Amino acid sequence: MPRIAPLDPPYTSEIAAALAKWMPPNVAHEPLVLFRTLHRNPKLASRMRVLGAGLLAHGRLPARDREIVIDRTCARAGCEYEWGVHAETFAELDREQLRATVTGDPSPWSPKERLLINAADELHDSAQISRPTWDALTAHYDEPQLLELLVLTGWYRTISQLINTLEIDNEPWAPAFPTPPSDRR
């Protein structure tokens, strides 16, 4: 049982319109529990949507790189809900790679992708990226992309903390972690 219950239909016309903005067009399921929970505070939800949508739909990082960072950040934070939503919805990674975002297995990644995993891990562990990792990242990404990488990781850490603290159950259609959380790095 979540600590704050999500809104249930029927929604007011304002809430229905706001929830529709969060969801991709022609999606087959109800608005996410996370979005319905955030709309207990509609003004906060509307401000959050702008940043979240901007990172997903208008970001400068390649979609695959973005999803590697999101999946690893959520896995390290123990946020199975958001990890599963991204694993199912964005499908940028194969089954072995998704598993590796949880376990830390370096084998399915290219050197550049391992660098992204390492950056996400460093940010998780110390809230900063070391000079060697930063210098290596600059060989692949320009300054706007590097700034986006930092904001993306922080955003999904925030989302993970929100979901974990509110004890939001996984979406029924989203996969669970492939291994128990105790097996994560």
C-alpha positions as a Python dict, from the first residue, in 0.01 Angstrom:
ca = {
    (1, 'M'): (0, 0, 0),
    (2, 'P'): (157, 332, -104),
    (3, 'R'): (202, 601, 158),
    (4, 'I'): (7, 847, -58),
    (5, 'A'): (-269, 691, -264),
    (6, 'P'): (-277, 776, -635),
    (7, 'L'): (-581, 947, -781),
    (8, 'D'): (-837, 709, -926),
    (9, 'P'): (-1085, 778, -1205),
    (10, 'P'): (-1307, 950, -1265),
    (11, 'Y'): (-1074, 1249, -1284),
    (12, 'T'): (-1175, 1611, -1301),
    (13, 'S'): (-1136, 1751, -1652),
    (14, 'E'): (-827, 1946, -1541),
    (15, 'I'): (-659, 1637, -1394),
    (16, 'A'): (-754, 1423, -1696),
    (17, 'A'): (-598, 1680, -1929),
    (18, 'A'): (-284, 1705, -1715),
    (19, 'L'): (-244, 1326, -1696),
    (20, 'A'): (-288, 1300, -2072),
    (21, 'K'): (13, 1532, -2115),
    (22, 'W'): (230, 1290, -1914),
    (23, 'M'): (144, 987, -2127),
    (24, 'P'): (253, 911, -2483),
    (25, 'P'): (-30, 916, -2740),
    (26, 'N'): (-219, 592, -2805),
    (27, 'V'): (-83, 419, -2494),
    (28, 'A'): (-278, 107, -2394),
    (29, 'H'): (-281, 152, -2017),
    (30, 'E'): (-396, 398, -1755),
    (31, 'P'): (-169, 689, -1656),
    (32, 'L'): (120, 566, -1442),
    (33, 'V'): (63, 534, -1069),
    (34, 'L'): (354, 773, -1021),
    (35, 'F'): (183, 1042, -1230),
    (36, 'R'): (-151, 987, -1057),
    (37, 'T'): (23, 1018, -720),
    (38, 'L'): (206, 1336, -817),
    (39, 'H'): (-127, 1489, -912),
    (40, 'R'): (-221, 1497, -545),
    (41, 'N'): (-20, 1819, -586),
    (42, 'P'): (-109, 1935, -941),
    (43, 'K'): (113, 2244, -937),
    (44, 'L'): (418, 2041, -839),
    (45, 'A'): (331, 1774, -1096),
    (46, 'S'): (304, 2030, -1376),
    (47, 'R'): (647, 2172, -1291),
    (48, 'M'): (799, 1825, -1276),
    (49, 'R'): (647, 1721, -1609),
    (50, 'V'): (830, 1995, -1794),
    (51, 'L'): (1173, 1874, -1686),
    (52, 'G'): (1092, 1503, -1720),
    (53, 'A'): (943, 1544, -2066),
    (54, 'G'): (1228, 1768, -2171),
    (55, 'L'): (1486, 1506, -2075),
    (56, 'L'): (1301, 1226, -2253),
    (57, 'A'): (1169, 1397, -2565),
    (58, 'H'): (1403, 1687, -2626),
    (59, 'G'): (1735, 1578, -2483),
    (60, 'R'): (2067, 1591, -2662),
    (61, 'L'): (2192, 1252, -2544),
    (62, 'P'): (2129, 959, -2779),
    (63, 'A'): (1823, 759, -2662),
    (64, 'R'): (2029, 446, -2595),
    (65, 'D'): (2282, 637, -2383),
    (66, 'R'): (1999, 809, -2196),
    (67, 'E'): (1833, 476, -2114),
    (68, 'I'): (2160, 317, -1998),
    (69, 'V'): (2203, 602, -1751),
    (70, 'I'): (1838, 595, -1640),
    (71, 'D'): (1826, 218, -1594),
    (72, 'R'): (2155, 207, -1403),
    (73, 'T'): (2059, 505, -1184),
    (74, 'C'): (1725, 346, -1097),
    (75, 'A'): (1884, 5, -1036),
    (76, 'R'): (2150, 149, -805),
    (77, 'A'): (1879, 338, -615),
    (78, 'G'): (1677, 16, -580),
    (79, 'C'): (1385, 164, -773),
    (80, 'E'): (1235, -136, -947),
    (81, 'Y'): (921, 59, -1043),
    (82, 'E'): (1095, 320, -1261),
    (83, 'W'): (1353, 70, -1391),
    (84, 'G'): (1069, -156, -1507),
    (85, 'V'): (874, 128, -1669),
    (86, 'H'): (1180, 228, -1872),
    (87, 'A'): (1279, -131, -1952),
    (88, 'E'): (933, -196, -2096),
    (89, 'T'): (846, 140, -2248),
    (90, 'F'): (1168, 252, -2410),
    (91, 'A'): (1319, -87, -2505),
    (92, 'E'): (1661, 51, -2599),
    (93, 'L'): (1846, -233, -2423),
    (94, 'D'): (1832, -609, -2472),
    (95, 'R'): (1761, -856, -2191),
    (96, 'E'): (2132, -911, -2108),
    (97, 'Q'): (2198, -538, -2095),
    (98, 'L'): (1894, -474, -1876),
    (99, 'R'): (2018, -744, -1638),
    (100, 'A'): (2361, -579, -1637),
    (101, 'T'): (2213, -243, -1532),
    (102, 'V'): (2102, -423, -1216),
    (103, 'T'): (2398, -656, -1155),
    (104, 'G'): (2682, -434, -1268),
    (105, 'D'): (2812, -698, -1510),
    (106, 'P'): (3045, -511, -1750),
    (107, 'S'): (3042, -773, -2028),
    (108, 'P'): (2752, -655, -2246),
    (109, 'W'): (2878, -299, -2277),
    (110, 'S'): (3107, -123, -2521),
    (111, 'P'): (3385, 88, -2363),
    (112, 'K'): (3173, 404, -2411),
    (113, 'E'): (2871, 236, -2249),
    (114, 'R'): (3083, 114, -1956),
    (115, 'L'): (3188, 475, -1913),
    (116, 'L'): (2821, 576, -1879),
    (117, 'I'): (2764, 299, -1622),
    (118, 'N'): (3073, 415, -1432),
    (119, 'A'): (2954, 777, -1437),
    (120, 'A'): (2612, 675, -1302),
    (121, 'D'): (2781, 466, -1031),
    (122, 'E'): (3014, 747, -928),
    (123, 'L'): (2725, 991, -906),
    (124, 'H'): (2529, 740, -699),
    (125, 'D'): (2820, 671, -464),
    (126, 'S'): (2966, 1018, -418),
    (127, 'A'): (2741, 1277, -589),
    (128, 'Q'): (3024, 1364, -827),
    (129, 'I'): (3213, 1230, -1126),
    (130, 'S'): (3586, 1175, -1082),
    (131, 'R'): (3833, 1364, -1301),
    (132, 'P'): (3939, 1049, -1499),
    (133, 'T'): (3578, 957, -1575),
    (134, 'W'): (3492, 1317, -1662),
    (135, 'D'): (3790, 1346, -1895),
    (136, 'A'): (3690, 1022, -2068),
    (137, 'L'): (3331, 1144, -2106),
    (138, 'T'): (3451, 1463, -2277),
    (139, 'A'): (3589, 1251, -2561),
    (140, 'H'): (3232, 1139, -2643),
    (141, 'Y'): (3002, 1422, -2535),
    (142, 'D'): (2992, 1798, -2574),
    (143, 'E'): (2929, 2036, -2284),
    (144, 'P'): (2549, 2056, -2330),
    (145, 'Q'): (2533, 1675, -2331),
    (146, 'L'): (2752, 1652, -2020),
    (147, 'L'): (2526, 1896, -1836),
    (148, 'E'): (2226, 1692, -1947),
    (149, 'L'): (2392, 1372, -1823),
    (150, 'L'): (2431, 1524, -1477),
    (151, 'V'): (2072, 1652, -1467),
    (152, 'L'): (1936, 1323, -1605),
    (153, 'T'): (2111, 1121, -1336),
    (154, 'G'): (1998, 1360, -1063),
    (155, 'W'): (1642, 1363, -1195),
    (156, 'Y'): (1613, 983, -1189),
    (157, 'R'): (1773, 969, -845),
    (158, 'T'): (1503, 1211, -730),
    (159, 'I'): (1230, 1008, -899),
    (160, 'S'): (1371, 690, -741),
    (161, 'Q'): (1370, 848, -395),
    (162, 'L'): (1013, 964, -444),
    (163, 'I'): (889, 622, -558),
    (164, 'N'): (1083, 428, -295),
    (165, 'T'): (974, 654, -10),
    (166, 'L'): (610, 648, -119),
    (167, 'E'): (631, 267, -154),
    (168, 'I'): (466, 271, -495),
    (169, 'D'): (404, -80, -628),
    (170, 'N'): (533, -176, -972),
    (171, 'E'): (308, -121, -1270),
    (172, 'P'): (147, -459, -1352),
    (173, 'W'): (283, -456, -1708),
    (174, 'A'): (641, -356, -1619),
    (175, 'P'): (915, -615, -1555),
    (176, 'A'): (1074, -665, -1215),
    (177, 'F'): (1447, -662, -1150),
    (178, 'P'): (1602, -974, -1300),
    (179, 'T'): (1794, -1043, -976),
    (180, 'P'): (1726, -963, -613),
    (181, 'P'): (1832, -611, -511),
    (182, 'S'): (2091, -757, -270),
    (183, 'D'): (2283, -883, -577),
    (184, 'R'): (2331, -528, -715),
    (185, 'R'): (2671, -370, -685),
}
